[in-house]
Amino acid sequence: MVADSDSNIAWHRVQLKKNRAELKALETARFTMGEIATSKRNGQTQKTIVELKRKIAQSERAIADHDKRTRRPLATDLQSLSNGSWSHWDAYTQQQRKSGQRSSGRG
């Protein structure tokens, strides 16, 4: 995994991993050991599962928003490239455009 320069996103990635593992453990235990429908713990377990799913969704949204803003498309087919925003990937700076300069990219 690539290190994140944004500490908030790094925190969300760690929380996402931790919450998914905890949710998996809870659901596995629930189906392995079974639960009695009238159990008080059943209600608490259900609340915990709902809360974990909410936290997972929140972290997934934060990470997806960050990735959408910062990552370039990995694929280079026409469809992938046409869906991306090219406004920040210009090879020429504003100054070069104004003066009409272009550096030759050919060796």
PEMO-V890956 format. One record per backbone hydrogen bond with DSSP energy under -1.0 kcal/mol. NH is the residue of the N-H (numbers start at 0). CO is the residue of the C=O. If there is no record, write none. Layout:
nh->[NH | NH]
co->[CO | CO]
//
This chain:
nh->[9 | 10 | 11 | 12 | 13 | 14 | 15 | 16 | 17 | 18 | 19 | 20 | 21 | 22 | 23 | 24 | 25 | 26 | 27 | 28 | 29 | 30 | 31 | 32 | 38 | 43 | 44 | 45 | 46 | 47 | 48 | 49 | 50 | 51 | 52 | 53 | 54 | 55 | 56 | 57 | 58 | 59 | 60 | 61 | 62 | 63 | 64 | 65 | 66 | 67 | 68 | 69 | 70 | 80 | 81 | 82 | 88 | 96 | 97 | 98 | 100]
co->[5 | 6 | 7 | 8 | 9 | 10 | 11 | 12 | 13 | 14 | 15 | 16 | 17 | 18 | 19 | 20 | 21 | 22 | 23 | 24 | 25 | 26 | 27 | 28 | 35 | 39 | 40 | 41 | 42 | 43 | 44 | 45 | 46 | 47 | 48 | 49 | 50 | 51 | 52 | 53 | 54 | 55 | 56 | 57 | 58 | 59 | 60 | 61 | 62 | 63 | 64 | 65 | 66 | 76 | 77 | 78 | 85 | 92 | 93 | 94 | 95]
//
